[in-house]
Amino acid sequence: MLDIVEALNLTLLSLNVHPFSPIGVTGVAIVSESHVVIHTWPELSYAAVDVFTCGEQRNPRMPFRCCVSISRRSAFRSWR
């Protein structure tokens, strides 16, 4: 999540990450431009990533590239 914040040059205000037992995580990064949220379901090999920004235009594909780079997996799909 911090990689997405940095890649988009966002201003981080707050970060809250909650791990679930036995697996999974939900995290939210509050940025001055809006927010970045990640919810994972590892048992389903699924993660939902929401990135909302306002202000200057940013590359909308950058969060997807960050996720692929971090996971080093090729099984990513993007929903439009």
C-alpha positions in Angstrom: 0.0 0.0 0.0 2.8 2.4 0.8 4.4 1.5 -2.6 1.2 2.8 -4.3 1.2 6.0 -2.2 4.8 6.6 -3.1 4.4 5.7 -6.8 1.5 8.2 -7.2 3.3 10.8 -5.1 0.4 11.0 -2.6 0.6 12.7 0.8 0.1 10.1 3.5 -1.9 11.3 6.5 -2.7 8.0 8.2 -2.2 4.3 7.8 -4.2 1.5 9.5 -3.7 -2.1 8.7 -5.6 -5.0 10.3 -4.4 -8.6 9.9 -7.0 -11.3 10.2 -6.5 -14.8 11.7 -5.5 -17.1 10.3 -4.8 -15.2 7.1 -5.8 -12.0 5.3 -5.4 -8.3 5.8 -7.4 -5.1 5.4 -5.6 -1.8 5.2 -6.5 1.8 4.5 -4.1 4.7 3.8 -5.7 8.1 4.2 -4.0 10.6 1.9 -4.7 14.3 1.5 -5.8 13.5 -2.0 -8.4 10.8 -0.8 -7.6 7.2 0.1 -6.1 3.8 -0.8 -7.8 0.7 0.5 -6.7 -3.0 0.2 -8.8 -6.0 1.3 -7.3 -9.5 0.8 -8.8 -13.0 0.7 -5.7 -15.2 0.4 -7.7 -18.4 0.5 -9.3 -17.3 -2.7 -6.1 -15.8 -4.2 -8.0 -12.4 -4.3 -7.2 -8.9 -3.4 -9.4 -5.8 -3.9 -7.5 -2.5 -4.2 -9.3 0.8 -4.3 -7.4 4.0 -5.1 -9.2 7.3 -5.1 -7.5 10.6 -5.8 -8.3 14.2 -6.6 -6.2 17.1 -7.7 -3.5 16.6 -10.3 -3.9 13.9 -12.8 -2.1 10.6 -12.0 -1.4 7.4 -14.0 -4.4 5.1 -13.3 -2.4 2.0 -14.2 0.4 2.7 -11.6 -1.4 1.0 -8.6 -2.0 -2.1 -10.7 1.7 -2.2 -11.7 2.7 -1.8 -8.1 0.5 -4.8 -7.1 1.9 -7.0 -9.8 5.5 -6.0 -9.0 5.0 -6.7 -5.3 3.2 -10.0 -5.7 5.5 -11.3 -8.5 2.5 -13.2 -9.8 1.0 -13.2 -13.3 -2.5 -14.1 -12.2 -3.8 -10.5 -12.0 -6.9 -9.1 -13.7 -8.1 -5.6 -13.7 -11.8 -4.8 -13.6 -12.9 -1.6 -15.4 
